[in-house]
Each structure stands twice: as C-alpha cells, then as structure tokens.
C-alpha cells in the first residue's frame, strides 16, 4: 500500500471512534461535523475493505478487523506525537505508574480479568493496577480529587471534573438454589414467599428499584457485596435479586438457578468514570478501552 496516496487524517479519525465508541462523540472530540466524520469513515472502509464498525442496538461495535488495527494505529500515532513534540518514548513510564481502581462487584468479577488479559496481550508495558474498596457515597469525591483513577458506578457522578460513559446495561433476575424453588416457575407469589438475602441499604439504592422490592421481600440477611450474596444463596438456600451477568457467573460457580423477575424492574446500568484530567492520557485511554471491550 502506497502511503503517499492515503490521507493519514483517517487514522486519527479511526482512533477517535475506537476511543469514544460513538460517531457523535468522536466528531465532537475532533471538532468535526458528524456528516464529515461519517464521510471520512466511508473512505477508510473502502481503503481497508471492511465495515470496521457496525451498529448493534444503540451502540457501534468494532469488527475483528478494527480490533486488529486499533493497537498498531494507536502506537503509530503515539510515535508521531512523541517525535514531533520532542519527547522520546519512555518505555519504563507505564511500568512505574499506578492506577487506583474502584470497580465494585461487576467490574472486578466480570470485566477486570478480561481487561487485564487484553492489556497484557498488547504491545508495551502493562500499567500497575491497584484495587480499592470505596463506599458508593465517597467514590465521586475521590474521582474528583484524583484519589481514584477509574471507577465503575451504578449512578453517574455529576461533577464538572469527572468524565462518565455507560459501559453495561443489564437486567435484574432472581437467583435461587437448584433444588426446590430452582425447578419451579418464578411467580410473584413464590418470589415474595421466598426468604431473601439482600444488599445493605447504602448499596441497594432505591434508585435501582430495590426500595419497592425491599418493602415486600422477606429479607433474612443483608450483606455488602454480591459475592457474599451468592454464597448465602448456595449455602443457606436463600433467594437473591441481582444483575443477570453476575447471576450467570455465580450460577455457574455454585450450581444455582436463575429466573426472570416476575414483574417489571428498571435496568441495571453501570457507568465508567474517571478524572477529566486523564481523558487525553494515552495510558489511561488504553485502560478505559480495555474495560470497555471487556464489558461487551
């Protein structure tokens, strides 16, 4: 391929779409109109003979070809920026950086292993990750102060100095032991007749719909995380309500049954948040992208 015939701006546009996961946000980031960016993407698709991004519901998802191109293009752009800025690449910088993460149950259980695997597969140093257990009511403040570098939250913090993006939308389900209720249809009558283990009130916020359920459920025990919740379903024969992806994970681990809720419930949405000052940080971009991919 003759590089002289290629508009290298297309690489910047590709990288912005990969980073933002949205045509609209990528256009805003680059100061382009959405039609202009879409036209550029069309040219790039023709160049590589691949759609690169396909729409799934309300999101755009990179194709395998786009995933394969992502890292080499990011590395090429990094090299060009460093060369032009007069700052040579510091191969040891990423190795010495520590990112503090507050991911909660979903992030630690579902996304972290896959994100870490992706970071280790990529060329370049893997940043040092440090997990922090932070109460939900303090995470926003810690993001704003820079004490936490990346967080997964059930509710988006509304702070000027914190950037937020949704990464998971899930549904709540009911998890029970395989024996007994596990083999029967989950009706409303049976759901409210079961003995439940739930999350403590500060975790199970009423904004997620737990308030209405809590008033009617027979809760025998309250715990601080989903891992303990699943353990007591398995060992004490209790029932629990939790997001579907976590429920499927624990159901496989403990041999439990998962049922749709017998009534309408709001979705379980997880947001990824970080200090706005890290938005253009190249290593942090890699970190966010790895978690975004792991969330799919």
MARGUPA-112415 format. One record per residue: residue number from 1; z negated, x negated, y of N, C-alpha, C in turn. Coordinates in Angstrom, 2 decimals. Each point is the difference from the previous one (the first is absolute). Layout:
BEGIN
   nuza      n.zz      n.xx      n.yy     ca.zz     ca.xx     ca.yy      c.zz      c.xx      c.yy
    NUM         Z         X         Y         Z         X         Y         Z         X         Y
...
//
This chain:
BEGIN
   nuza      n.zz      n.xx      n.yy     ca.zz     ca.xx     ca.yy      c.zz      c.xx      c.yy
      1      0.00     -0.84     -1.20      0.00      0.84      1.20      0.00     -0.88      1.24
      2      0.90      0.29      0.93      0.13     -0.79      1.23     -0.97      0.53      1.05
      3     -1.03     -0.80      0.33     -1.00      0.44      0.95      0.57      0.21      1.39
      4      1.10     -0.67      0.31      0.58      0.14      1.34      0.52      1.41      0.23
      5      0.26      0.72     -1.06      0.52      1.36      0.12     -1.10      1.05     -0.05
      6     -1.23     -0.45     -0.10     -1.12      0.95     -0.14     -0.80      0.06      1.30
      7     -0.33      1.21      0.42     -0.89      0.20      1.14     -1.43     -0.21     -0.50
      8     -0.59     -1.15      0.35     -1.33     -0.32     -0.52     -1.08      0.92      0.55
      9      0.31      0.77      1.04     -0.95      1.01      0.47     -0.30      1.04     -1.07
     10      0.94      0.16     -0.94     -0.21      0.97     -1.08     -1.20     -0.39     -0.86
     11     -0.27     -1.30     -0.09     -1.15     -0.45     -0.78     -1.31      0.42      0.67
     12     -0.04     -0.10      1.32     -1.19      0.44      0.74     -0.21      1.49     -0.17
     13      1.10      0.75      0.03     -0.09      1.46     -0.18     -0.49      0.34     -1.40
     14      0.54     -0.68     -1.01     -0.45      0.22     -1.38     -1.50     -0.28     -0.13
     15     -0.45     -1.12      0.57     -1.41     -0.39     -0.09     -0.90      1.03      0.69
     16      0.45      0.53      1.13     -0.80      1.00      0.71     -0.14      1.28     -0.81
     17      1.08      0.41     -0.67     -0.06      1.22     -0.82     -0.92     -0.22     -1.20
     18      0.08     -1.17     -0.62     -0.88     -0.31     -1.13     -1.47      0.00      0.44
     19     -0.25     -0.57      1.16     -1.38     -0.10      0.49     -0.56      1.35      0.39
     20      0.80      0.80      0.71     -0.50      1.27      0.52      0.10      1.14     -1.01
     21      0.94     -0.11     -0.96      0.19      1.08     -0.96      0.53      1.27      0.63
     22      0.68     -0.14      1.15      0.48      1.17      0.74      1.12     -0.43      0.95
     23      1.08      0.76      0.01      1.10     -0.26      0.94     -0.48      0.20      1.43
     24     -0.76      1.05      0.22     -0.48      0.32      1.35     -0.92     -1.09      0.53
     25     -0.97     -0.43     -0.81     -0.94     -1.03      0.46      0.69     -1.35      0.16
     26      0.96     -0.30     -0.89      0.72     -1.26      0.13      0.81     -0.02      1.28
     27      0.64      1.13      0.35      0.77      0.06      1.24     -0.90     -0.20      1.21
     28     -1.18      0.64     -0.01     -0.94     -0.15      1.11     -0.48     -1.44      0.11
     29     -0.26     -0.62     -1.13     -0.47     -1.39      0.00      1.04     -0.95      0.60
     30      1.28      0.26     -0.27      1.07     -0.88      0.46      0.57      0.41      1.36
     31     -0.49      1.11      0.54      0.50      0.47      1.28      1.42      0.54     -0.09
     32      0.33      0.60     -1.15      1.33      0.56     -0.23     -0.09      1.51     -0.11
     33      1.11      0.67      0.20      0.05      1.42     -0.30      0.14      0.17     -1.50
     34     -0.44      1.15     -0.50      0.09      0.24     -1.44      1.45      0.02     -0.48
     35      0.95      0.63      0.72      1.40     -0.04     -0.43      0.56     -1.42     -0.06
     36     -0.37     -0.85      0.97      0.50     -1.37      0.01     -0.52     -0.77     -1.21
     37     -1.28      0.21     -0.33     -0.56     -0.68     -1.16      0.64      0.52     -1.29
     38      0.23      1.31     -0.08      0.64      0.58     -1.18      1.41     -0.56     -0.19
     39      0.73     -0.17      1.10      1.35     -0.57     -0.09     -0.06     -1.44     -0.51
     40     -0.99     -0.77      0.49     -0.15     -1.38     -0.46     -0.34     -0.04     -1.48
     41     -0.86      0.92     -0.45     -0.36      0.06     -1.41      1.22      0.32     -0.85
     42      0.87      0.86      0.50      1.23      0.33     -0.72      0.86     -1.25     -0.19
     43      0.10     -0.82      1.04      0.78     -1.25     -0.09     -0.62     -0.94     -1.04
     44     -1.33     -0.08     -0.01     -0.67     -0.87     -0.96      0.19      0.51     -1.43
     45     -0.04      1.31     -0.18      0.22      0.57     -1.32      1.38     -0.36     -0.53
     46      0.98      0.07      0.89      1.36     -0.37     -0.42      0.08     -1.49     -0.34
     47     -0.73     -0.80      0.75      0.05     -1.45     -0.20     -0.55     -0.39     -1.37
     48     -1.09      0.63     -0.42     -0.63     -0.36     -1.28      0.37      0.96     -1.12
     49      0.77      1.04      0.33      0.45      0.97     -1.00     -1.18      0.65     -0.73
     50     -0.96      0.44      0.80     -1.20      0.64     -0.57     -0.58      0.92      1.07
     51     -0.55      1.17     -0.40     -0.59      0.90      1.01     -1.24     -0.57      0.67
     52     -0.70     -0.95     -0.65     -1.17     -0.69      0.54     -1.22      0.89      0.16
     53      0.16      1.15      0.66     -1.13      0.93      0.18      0.47      1.40     -0.35
     54     -0.80      0.71     -0.78      0.32      1.38     -0.36     -1.16      0.89      0.41
     55      0.32      1.24      0.32     -1.03      0.95      0.44     -0.61      0.71     -1.20
     56     -1.33     -0.03     -0.07     -0.75      0.72     -1.02     -1.01      0.86      0.72
     57      0.25      1.30      0.05     -0.87      0.88      0.79      0.12     -0.34      1.47
     58     -1.15     -0.29      0.62     -0.01     -0.34      1.42     -0.01     -1.51      0.24
     59      0.16     -0.79     -1.06     -0.07     -1.45      0.13      1.33     -0.63     -0.38
     60      0.22     -1.24      0.47      1.11     -0.79     -0.50     -0.57     -1.08     -0.89
     61      0.67     -0.23     -1.11     -0.48     -0.92     -1.02      1.04     -1.08     -0.22
     62     -0.39     -1.29      0.02      0.97     -1.07     -0.23      0.52      0.00     -1.44
     63      1.27     -0.30     -0.17      0.58     -0.14     -1.32     -0.44     -1.34     -0.60
     64      0.22     -0.20     -1.31     -0.30     -1.32     -0.58      0.73     -1.15      0.71
     65      1.22      0.27      0.47      0.74     -1.03      0.73     -0.70     -0.35      1.31
     66     -0.50      1.02      0.69     -0.73     -0.25      1.25     -1.28     -0.77     -0.26
     67     -0.71      0.35     -1.06     -1.22     -0.73     -0.35      0.31     -1.47     -0.27
     68      1.13     -0.27     -0.68      0.37     -1.37     -0.32      0.39     -0.78      1.26
     69      0.59      0.69      0.97      0.41     -0.65      1.24     -1.15     -0.21      0.98
     70     -1.06      0.79     -0.15     -1.05      0.04      1.01     -0.62     -1.37      0.27
     71     -0.48     -0.66     -1.04     -0.69     -1.27      0.22      0.92     -1.10      0.52
     72      1.20     -0.23     -0.61      0.87     -1.05      0.55      0.38      0.23      1.46
     73      0.23      1.25      0.38      0.34      0.28      1.40     -1.19     -0.24      0.90
     74     -1.20      0.41     -0.45     -1.20     -0.25      0.80     -0.24     -1.50      0.18
     75      0.19     -0.76     -1.07     -0.19     -1.44      0.07      1.02     -0.65      0.94
     76      1.25      0.47     -0.06      1.04     -0.54      0.88     -0.32      0.29      1.46
     77     -0.47      1.21      0.30     -0.36      0.33      1.37     -1.21     -0.79      0.47
     78     -0.98     -0.18     -0.89     -1.17     -0.82      0.35      0.41     -1.42      0.33
     79      0.87     -0.57     -0.83      0.44     -1.38      0.21      0.73     -0.13      1.33
     80      0.86      0.98      0.31      0.73     -0.05      1.26     -0.95      0.10      1.19
     81     -0.98      0.91     -0.09     -0.95      0.16      1.10     -0.82     -1.26      0.22
     82     -0.45     -0.61     -1.09     -0.81     -1.22      0.13      0.83     -1.15      0.57
     83      1.25     -0.10     -0.45      0.86     -1.08      0.50      0.25      0.15      1.49
     84      0.26      1.23      0.44      0.32      0.23      1.41     -1.24     -0.06      0.89
     85     -1.17      0.31     -0.58     -1.22     -0.04      0.80     -0.61     -1.39      0.07
     86      0.51     -0.92     -0.83     -0.53     -1.35      0.00     -1.26     -0.17     -0.79
     87     -0.37      1.05     -0.81     -1.21     -0.08     -0.81      0.41     -0.08     -1.46
     88     -0.06     -1.17     -0.64      0.39     -0.11     -1.40     -0.92      0.81     -0.90
     89      0.54      0.37     -1.14     -0.80      0.80     -0.95     -1.21     -0.79     -0.47
     90     -1.12      0.67     -0.01     -1.23     -0.61     -0.49     -0.30      0.58     -1.38
     91      0.34     -0.75     -1.02     -0.09      0.53     -1.37     -1.43      0.28     -0.42
     92     -0.97     -0.63      0.67     -1.40      0.19     -0.41     -0.68      1.13      0.77
     93      0.67      0.55      1.02     -0.67      0.99      0.86     -0.38      1.25     -0.78
     94      0.95      0.55     -0.77     -0.31      1.21     -0.75     -1.10     -0.24     -1.02
     95     -0.04     -1.21     -0.58     -1.00     -0.27     -1.02     -1.42      0.01      0.57
     96     -0.12     -0.35      1.28     -1.34     -0.09      0.59     -0.40      1.28      0.72
     97      0.91      0.92      0.19     -0.33      1.24      0.69     -0.72      0.95     -0.95
     98     -0.96      0.71      0.52     -0.74      1.00     -0.78      0.20      1.35      0.66
     99      0.50      0.96     -0.79      0.15      1.36      0.49     -1.08      0.87     -0.64
    100     -0.74      0.71      0.82     -1.06      0.88     -0.48      0.56      1.41     -0.16
    101     -0.13      0.55     -1.20      0.57      1.30     -0.33     -1.10      1.00     -0.33
    102      0.13      1.21      0.51     -0.88      1.11     -0.36      0.90      1.09     -0.56
    103      0.13      0.06     -1.32      1.04      0.81     -0.63     -0.50      1.29     -0.64
    104     -1.29      0.11     -0.24     -0.50      1.19     -0.68      0.45      0.05     -1.45
    105     -0.34      1.07     -0.67      0.30      0.14     -1.43      1.50     -0.01     -0.29
    106      0.76      0.77      0.77      1.43      0.11     -0.27      0.70     -1.34      0.21
    107     -0.29     -0.66      1.10      0.65     -1.27      0.28     -0.35     -1.06     -1.02
    108     -1.29     -0.10     -0.35     -0.44     -1.04     -0.93      0.50      0.28     -1.42
    109      0.01      1.26     -0.41      0.34      0.34     -1.38      1.50      0.11     -0.22
    110      0.69      0.67      0.91      1.42      0.30     -0.19      0.90     -1.08      0.58
    111     -0.29     -0.46      1.22      0.96     -0.84      0.72     -0.28     -1.49     -0.08
    112     -1.26     -0.40      0.06     -0.32     -1.43      0.13      0.59     -0.86     -1.13
    113     -0.13      0.38     -1.27      0.58     -0.86     -1.05      1.50     -0.20      0.17
    114      0.72      1.08      0.32      1.45     -0.11      0.15      0.37     -0.79      1.26
    115     -0.75      0.20      1.08      0.29     -0.72      1.24     -0.23     -1.50     -0.19
    116     -1.08     -0.35     -0.67     -0.30     -1.41     -0.24      1.07     -0.63     -0.89
    117      0.44      0.74     -0.99      1.07     -0.51     -0.88      1.27     -0.25      0.80
    118      0.35      0.92      0.90      1.20     -0.17      0.82     -0.13     -1.22      0.91
    119     -1.15     -0.18      0.63     -0.20     -1.14      0.88      0.09     -1.32     -0.77
    120     -0.49     -0.02     -1.22      0.04     -1.23     -0.80      1.41     -0.30     -0.49
    121      0.82      1.05     -0.20      1.39     -0.21     -0.44      0.87     -0.55      1.12
    122     -0.34      0.34      1.24      0.81     -0.42      1.13     -0.15     -1.50      0.23
    123      1.06     -0.59      0.57     -0.08     -1.40      0.39     -1.00     -0.15      1.15
    124     -0.63     -1.15      0.06     -0.97     -0.23      1.07     -1.42      0.21     -0.49
    125     -0.95     -0.39      0.82     -1.41      0.07     -0.38     -0.49      1.44      0.00
    126     -0.93      0.30     -0.92     -0.64      1.31     -0.03     -1.25     -0.05      0.85
    127     -0.12      0.88      0.99     -1.19     -0.04      0.86     -1.27      0.32     -0.79
    128     -1.11     -0.56      0.46     -1.31      0.25     -0.62     -0.47      1.39      0.42
    129     -0.30      0.85     -0.98     -0.43      1.37      0.27     -1.48      0.15     -0.30
    130     -0.70      0.67      0.90     -1.44      0.23     -0.16     -0.27      1.49      0.13
    131     -0.55      0.60     -1.06     -0.27      1.44      0.01     -1.34      0.29      0.65
    132     -0.02      1.09      0.74     -1.22      0.40      0.68     -0.26      1.48     -0.27
    133     -1.24      0.32     -0.31     -0.39      1.40     -0.17     -0.59      0.48      1.33
    134      0.75      0.82      0.70     -0.43      0.46      1.32     -0.11      1.52      0.00
    135     -1.08      0.56      0.53     -0.12      1.46      0.09      1.14      0.58      0.83
    136      0.50      1.17     -0.37      1.14      0.58      0.73     -0.23      0.11      1.50
    137     -1.23      0.26      0.43     -0.24      0.21      1.43     -0.03     -1.29      0.80
    138      0.03     -1.15     -0.67     -0.01     -1.28      0.73      1.33     -0.73     -0.05
    139      0.91      0.40     -0.89      1.23     -0.76     -0.20      0.85     -0.03      1.27
    140      0.12      1.14      0.68      0.82      0.04      1.21     -0.50     -1.01      1.03
    141     -1.31     -0.05      0.17     -0.58     -0.95      0.95      0.27     -1.44     -0.43
    142     -0.09     -0.27     -1.31      0.22     -1.35     -0.50      1.47     -0.40      0.10
    143      0.91      0.96     -0.14      1.41     -0.29      0.22      0.24     -0.35      1.46
    144     -0.60      0.77      0.88      0.17     -0.24      1.42     -0.54     -1.34      0.45
    145     -1.07     -0.46     -0.65     -0.61     -1.27      0.38      0.64     -1.18     -0.72
    146      0.84      0.27     -1.01      0.62     -1.07     -0.77     -0.83     -0.47     -1.18
    147     -1.14      0.65     -0.27     -0.83     -0.38     -1.15      0.67      0.37     -1.31
    148      0.88      1.01      0.03      0.80      0.40     -1.16      1.47     -0.14      0.37
    149      0.78     -0.63     -0.87      1.41     -0.27      0.30      0.94      1.06     -0.56
    150     -0.44      0.71     -1.03      0.83      1.06     -0.58     -0.92      0.98     -0.70
    151      0.21      1.28      0.24     -0.85      1.03     -0.62      0.86      1.14     -0.52
    152     -0.48      0.62     -1.06      0.59      1.25     -0.50     -1.03      1.09      0.27
    153      0.45      1.05      0.67     -0.92      1.03      0.47      0.52      1.40     -0.31
    154     -0.92      0.93     -0.18      0.38      1.39     -0.21      0.39      0.67      1.31
    155     -0.50     -0.51      1.12      0.29      0.58      1.31      0.42     -1.10      0.95
    156      1.08      0.17      0.74      0.49     -1.07      0.87     -0.90     -0.21      1.21
    157     -0.42     -1.24      0.26     -0.80     -0.25      1.21      0.85      0.16      1.24
    158     -0.53      0.63      1.00      0.76      0.26      1.23     -0.49     -0.95      1.09
    159      0.37     -1.26     -0.18     -0.37     -1.04      0.95      1.25     -0.69      0.52
    160      0.01     -0.31      1.27      1.17     -0.63      0.61      0.34     -1.34     -0.63
    161     -1.01     -0.74     -0.45      0.21     -1.35     -0.52      0.17     -0.04     -1.51
    162      0.21      1.16     -0.63      0.16      0.06     -1.45      1.32      0.70     -0.33
    163      0.81     -0.63     -0.85      1.26      0.59     -0.46     -0.23      0.69     -1.34
    164      0.73      1.09     -0.23     -0.22      0.82     -1.20      1.34      0.45     -0.56
    165      0.08      0.08     -1.34      1.16      0.59     -0.66     -0.47      0.69     -1.28
    166      0.57      1.15     -0.36     -0.34      0.63     -1.28      0.65     -0.75     -1.15
    167     -0.72     -0.18     -1.10      0.57     -0.72     -1.15     -0.02      0.84     -1.28
    168     -0.89      0.96     -0.11     -0.08      0.82     -1.21     -0.29      1.44      0.39
    169      0.73      0.93     -0.62     -0.38      1.41      0.06     -0.14      0.49     -1.43
    170     -1.18      0.48     -0.33     -0.32      0.36     -1.37     -0.55      1.42     -0.01
    171     -0.29      0.51     -1.19     -0.62      1.31     -0.13     -1.31     -0.14     -0.75
    172     -0.93      0.89      0.28     -1.27     -0.01     -0.70      0.14      0.72     -1.34
    173     -0.71     -0.50     -1.01      0.01      0.58     -1.33     -1.44      0.03     -0.52
    174     -0.19      0.65     -1.11     -1.31      0.06     -0.65      0.05     -0.83     -1.28
    175     -0.99     -0.85     -0.19     -0.07     -0.87     -1.18     -1.23      0.37     -0.82
    176      0.21      0.17     -1.31     -1.09      0.38     -0.90      0.14     -0.80     -1.28
    177     -1.04      0.05     -0.83      0.07     -0.63     -1.32      1.02      0.72     -0.87
    178      0.61     -0.72     -0.92      1.03      0.59     -0.86     -0.54      1.14     -0.84
    179     -1.22     -0.14     -0.49     -0.56      1.04     -0.84     -0.44      1.18      0.86
    180     -0.08      1.14     -0.58     -0.49      1.18      0.72      0.98      0.44      1.07
    181     -0.43     -0.11      1.26      0.80      0.50      1.12      1.32     -0.73      0.12
    182      0.10     -1.22     -0.56      1.23     -0.75      0.10      1.16      0.67     -0.71
    183     -0.29      0.86     -0.97      1.06      0.64     -0.77      0.29      1.41      0.48
    184     -0.72      0.50      0.97      0.18      1.36      0.47      0.65      0.03      1.37
    185      0.64      1.10      0.29      0.63      0.16      1.32     -1.08     -0.03      1.08
    186      0.34     -0.69      1.13     -0.97     -0.11      1.10      0.19      1.17      0.96
    187     -0.73      1.07     -0.26      0.02      1.15      0.89     -1.06     -0.19      1.08
    188      0.04      0.82      1.03     -1.03     -0.08      1.03     -1.38      0.29     -0.58
    189     -0.06      0.97     -0.89     -1.29      0.35     -0.60     -0.58     -1.19     -0.75
    190      0.83     -0.69     -0.79     -0.50     -1.14     -0.76     -0.33     -1.17      0.92
    191      0.85     -0.24      1.01     -0.23     -1.12      0.93     -1.37      0.12      0.65
    192     -0.32      1.18      0.50     -1.27      0.16      0.70     -1.19      0.17     -0.93
    193      0.28      0.20     -1.30     -1.10      0.08     -0.98     -0.39     -1.38     -0.52
    194      0.88     -0.99      0.16     -0.28     -1.34     -0.51     -1.05     -0.71      0.85
    195     -0.71     -0.94     -0.62     -0.90     -0.89      0.74      0.82     -1.18      0.53
    196     -0.12     -0.27      1.29      0.85     -1.00      0.65     -0.79     -1.22      0.46
    197      0.71     -1.13      0.04     -0.45     -1.18      0.72      0.92     -0.13      1.20
    198     -0.61     -0.23      1.18      0.80     -0.07      1.23     -0.33     -1.24      0.80
    199      0.71     -0.17      1.09     -0.25     -1.10      0.92     -1.05      0.40      1.03
    200     -0.76     -0.96      0.47     -0.99      0.29      1.03      0.72      0.56      1.24
    201     -0.68      0.80      0.80      0.66      0.70      1.11      0.75     -0.90      0.97
    202     -0.53     -1.21      0.28      0.69     -0.84      0.98      1.33     -0.53     -0.53
    203      0.18      0.00     -1.33      1.27     -0.39     -0.59      0.90      1.22     -0.15
    204     -0.56      1.08     -0.55      0.76      1.23     -0.24     -0.01      0.85      1.26
    205      0.71     -0.44      1.00      0.01      0.71      1.29      0.60      1.39     -0.13
    206     -0.49      0.92      0.79      0.52      1.37     -0.03      1.46      0.05      0.46
    207      0.47     -1.04      0.71      1.39     -0.01      0.43      0.95     -0.07     -1.19
    208     -0.49     -0.43     -1.14      0.82     -0.05     -1.20     -0.10      1.28     -0.81
    209     -0.74      0.97      0.50     -0.14      1.25     -0.72     -1.18      0.03     -0.95
    210     -0.76     -1.10     -0.10     -1.12     -0.03     -0.92     -1.11      0.94      0.44
    211     -0.08      0.29      1.28     -1.09      0.85      0.48      0.01      1.36     -0.66
    212      1.16      0.64     -0.05      0.11      1.33     -0.59     -0.29     -0.05     -1.50
    213      0.49     -1.03     -0.68     -0.25     -0.10     -1.42     -1.48     -0.29     -0.27
    214     -0.59     -0.83      0.82     -1.38     -0.43     -0.22     -0.96      1.20      0.00
    215      0.30      0.98      0.82     -0.89      1.15      0.10     -0.01      0.83     -1.27
    216      1.09     -0.07     -0.77      0.09      0.84     -1.19     -0.20     -0.78     -1.30
    217      0.27     -1.29      0.00     -0.16     -0.79     -1.22     -1.48     -0.22     -0.34
    218     -0.28     -0.17     -1.29     -1.34     -0.38     -0.43     -0.02     -1.53     -0.14
    219     -0.43     -0.67      1.06     -0.01     -1.45      0.00     -1.36     -0.51     -0.47
    220      0.01     -0.72     -1.12     -1.23     -0.53     -0.55     -0.28     -1.42      0.46
    221      1.04     -0.69      0.45     -0.18     -1.40      0.39      1.00     -0.35      1.10
    222     -0.42     -0.87      0.93      0.88     -0.50      1.05      0.02     -1.53     -0.05
    223      1.19     -0.58      0.09      0.16     -1.45     -0.07      0.83     -0.48      1.19
    224      0.08     -1.33      0.16      0.67     -0.57      1.17      1.44     -0.42     -0.24
    225      0.48      0.06     -1.25      1.38     -0.40     -0.23      0.58      0.73     -1.21
    226      1.32     -0.07     -0.11      0.69      0.72     -1.08     -0.21     -0.66     -1.36
    227     -0.23     -1.31     -0.02     -0.22     -0.66     -1.29     -1.25      0.55     -0.69
    228     -1.09      0.16      0.76     -1.21      0.59     -0.58      0.23      1.46     -0.35
    229      0.73      0.69      0.85      0.30      1.40     -0.26      0.69      0.16     -1.35
    230      1.01     -0.85     -0.26      0.73      0.07     -1.27     -0.89     -0.35     -1.18
    231     -0.89     -0.97      0.20     -0.90     -0.41     -1.09     -0.89      1.15     -0.44
    232     -0.49      0.79      0.99     -0.90      1.10     -0.37      0.77      1.18     -0.59
    233      1.27      0.13      0.33      0.82      0.99     -0.70      0.09     -0.38     -1.47
    234      0.22     -1.32     -0.25      0.18     -0.47     -1.37     -1.29     -0.02     -0.80
    235     -1.11     -0.36      0.64     -1.24     -0.21     -0.76     -0.95      1.19      0.03
    236      0.09      0.82      1.05     -0.94      1.12      0.11      0.67      1.36     -0.14
    237      1.32      0.01     -0.21      0.69      1.27     -0.19      0.11      0.85      1.24
    238     -0.08     -0.63      1.19      0.13      0.75      1.24      1.47      0.13      0.38
    239      0.27      0.83      1.00      1.35      0.15      0.54      0.04     -0.66      1.38
    240      1.20     -0.37      0.43      0.14     -0.65      1.31      1.34      0.36      0.61
    241      0.03      0.03      1.32      1.23      0.25      0.75      0.35     -1.26      0.77
    242      1.24     -0.48     -0.17      0.41     -1.26      0.60      1.52     -0.06      0.11
    243      0.54     -0.94      0.77      1.47     -0.12      0.12      0.65     -0.28     -1.35
    244      1.21      0.53     -0.17      0.69     -0.05     -1.29      0.22     -1.41     -0.51
    245      0.42     -0.94      0.87      0.32     -1.35     -0.49     -1.25     -0.70     -0.53
    246     -1.13      0.19      0.67     -1.25     -0.55     -0.52     -0.40      0.70     -1.29
    247      0.17      1.31     -0.03     -0.37      0.75     -1.20      0.80     -0.46     -1.21
    248      1.30     -0.22      0.17      0.82     -0.45     -1.12     -0.43     -1.38     -0.47
    249     -0.37     -0.87      0.95     -0.47     -1.33     -0.36     -1.28      0.07     -0.84
    250     -0.97      0.77      0.47     -1.27      0.08     -0.73      0.14      0.81     -1.28
    251      0.91      0.99     -0.01      0.21      0.77     -1.22      0.53     -0.89     -1.11
    252      0.89     -0.93      0.36      0.51     -0.95     -1.00     -1.10     -0.94     -0.46
    253     -0.83     -0.44      0.92     -1.07     -0.95     -0.33     -1.05      0.62     -0.92
    254     -0.40      1.25      0.32     -1.12      0.61     -0.73      0.43      1.09     -0.99
    255      1.27      0.33     -0.07      0.43      1.08     -0.89     -0.43      1.37      0.48
    256      0.26      0.28      1.30     -0.40      1.26      0.60      1.21      0.91      0.19
    257     -0.28      1.26      0.33      1.07      0.97      0.26      0.09      0.28      1.49
    258      1.21      0.22      0.48      0.24      0.28      1.42      0.72      1.34      0.12
    259     -0.53      0.87      0.89      0.56      1.33      0.21      0.34      0.22      1.48
    260      1.04      0.75      0.28      0.23      0.43      1.39     -1.17      0.86      0.46
    261     -0.30     -0.04      1.27     -1.04      0.88      0.53      0.48      1.45     -0.07
    262     -0.89      0.92     -0.29      0.39      1.41     -0.13      0.03      0.73      1.35
    263      0.13     -0.75      1.07      0.07      0.60      1.34      0.70     -1.00      0.92
    264      0.44      0.47      1.14      0.68     -0.88      0.95     -1.00     -0.96      0.64
    265      0.45     -1.24      0.18     -0.85     -1.02      0.63      0.88     -0.88      0.88
    266     -0.56     -0.56      1.06      0.78     -0.88      0.86      0.37     -1.28     -0.74
    267      1.04     -0.71      0.44      0.38     -1.25     -0.67     -1.00     -1.11      0.28
    268      0.01     -0.99     -0.86     -0.79     -1.22      0.21      0.94     -1.05      0.57
    269     -0.15     -0.32      1.28      0.87     -0.95      0.68     -0.77     -1.28      0.26
    270      0.61     -1.13     -0.31     -0.60     -1.30      0.26      0.83     -0.71      1.08
    271     -0.70     -0.55      0.99      0.64     -0.73      1.10     -0.35     -1.48     -0.08
    272      0.97     -0.83      0.34     -0.21     -1.44      0.12     -0.15     -0.33      1.48
    273     -1.07     -0.71      0.34     -0.29     -0.29      1.41     -0.32     -1.48      0.17
    274      0.34     -0.53      1.19     -0.25     -1.41      0.28     -0.13     -0.21      1.50
    275     -0.63     -1.09      0.44     -0.08     -0.29      1.43      1.40     -0.18      0.59
    276      0.28      0.63      1.12      1.34     -0.04      0.59      0.45     -1.43      0.29
    277     -0.95     -0.88      0.27      0.35     -1.38      0.29      0.65     -0.73     -1.17
    278     -0.12      0.54     -1.22      0.60     -0.61     -1.19      1.35      0.60     -0.36
    279      0.50      0.93      0.80      1.22      0.71     -0.34      1.18     -0.94     -0.19
    280      0.14     -1.02      0.86      1.13     -0.92     -0.09     -0.33     -1.27     -0.77
    281     -1.21     -0.11     -0.55     -0.38     -1.17     -0.77      0.77      0.00     -1.33
    282      0.75     -1.08     -0.24      0.91     -0.02     -1.15     -0.74      0.11     -1.33
    283     -1.12     -0.68     -0.14     -0.75      0.07     -1.24     -0.60      1.39     -0.19
    284     -0.47      0.59      1.08     -0.55      1.34     -0.10      1.09      1.02     -0.32
    285      1.20     -0.22      0.51      1.13      0.87     -0.34      0.25     -0.05     -1.51
    286     -0.03     -1.20     -0.58      0.16     -0.15     -1.45     -1.10      0.78     -0.73
    287     -1.22     -0.11      0.51     -1.13      0.67     -0.63      0.18      1.52      0.05
    288      0.34      0.53      1.17      0.19      1.45      0.13      1.14      0.49     -0.87
    289      1.08     -0.77     -0.02      1.15      0.40     -0.79     -0.35      0.02     -1.48
    290     -0.77     -0.98     -0.46     -0.39     -0.03     -1.41     -0.82      1.23     -0.38
    291     -0.90      0.43      0.88     -0.80      1.19     -0.29      0.83      1.26      0.11
    292      0.97      0.00      0.92      0.87      1.16      0.13      0.83      0.19     -1.26
    293      0.53     -1.10     -0.54      0.77      0.06     -1.24     -0.90      0.41     -1.17
    294     -1.21     -0.53     -0.03     -0.93      0.31     -1.09     -0.41      1.46      0.00
    295      0.09      0.65      1.16     -0.42      1.40      0.11      1.02      0.97     -0.53
    296      1.22     -0.45     -0.26      1.06      0.93     -0.43     -0.26      0.53     -1.40
//
